[in-house]
Amino acid sequence: MSAPELECVYGLAFETSSALGGVALGRGDEVLEARELTGRRRHAVELLPAVDALCKAHAVDPSSVRRIFVSSGPGSFTGLRISITVARMIGLTSGTSLIAVPTLEVIAQNALEAQMPPNRVVVILDAKRGRVYTAAFVRRNDRYMAVTAPVETDPARFLARQGAQSGSCAVLGEGVLYHRAAVEASGLEILPEAVYPPRAGTVYRLGVRRASVGEFTDRRALVPTYVRPPEAEEKWAQREKHARP
């Protein structure tokens, strides 16, 4: 598409990796409106009605939406499955382009709101069993870019490695609420709780960047980034292992 054509392209962003979740509608690189879902863990009930309401509020025919940007995880197993299933369904039936946006990268951008944004940030999400999903990011101009792949790990060990590097480093993400002792022991700056949730508007803006360099996701290959298998799959694998002679 030419630049003028791209400016007229409508897109939707889905963020359901967290307890609340949200959707955003945009045109070109502009977010027209972002809305949070109204209930905790009500993604299955509220996602499509929220999309419909957004499109109606801006007089956008859903058939005009040509791109869907979706927060791909890690995060809530159930929440991620819902938005990615909806995105795949729309993509396969209408030919809409899909772009997966890593959830930890989405959260990292919230640190730009700090009065003095740190040079580096670590995002942590609770993975249960005393562990976290995490990745480290470095600030380059107006964006935090990943310098490590997302991993499931012990928070104290990962944070200690980040603290050993030079330059300011801060921690954010809802995992701080579950692993505060390890975070405080690291000596790293802790950002306010208000910047912990991922935002659909940020999913949209990061998705536009990826689309601009051709980072589209195959519609049939779009799957959540779980980092580790869902707990149900782990239990099944354990039962199968013990059942073998």
Number of C-alpha atoms within 10 A of each C-alpha: 7 6 8 9 9 13 13 14 16 24 27 29 32 31 34 34 29 25 16 19 27 26 28 28 25 25 19 19 19 15 19 15 16 21 17 17 21 13 12 10 18 15 26 15 12 17 21 14 12 20 20 13 12 22 21 12 10 12 9 14 11 15 10 13 20 19 27 28 31 30 34 27 28 24 23 19 18 16 22 25 20 18 26 25 14 16 25 22 15 20 19 14 8 12 13 20 21 28 28 28 27 20 26 28 25 26 23 31 23 22 26 16 9 11 7 8 17 19 17 24 28 26 26 32 26 21 20 11 7 11 18 24 25 26 22 25 23 18 18 10 7 9 16 23 17 19 11 12 11 23 16 19 15 16 24 17 11 18 25 16 10 19 16 9 10 9 10 14 22 23 25 27 26 19 22 24 15 17 19 13 12 16 23 15 11 20 13 18 16 17 18 13 12 10 19 22 21 26 29 28 25 25 31 34 21 24 28 24 12 16 18 12 8 10 15 18 16 15 19 10 8 18 17 25 20 18 16 13 11 12 10 9 11 12 12 10 12 11 11 10 10 8 8 6 4
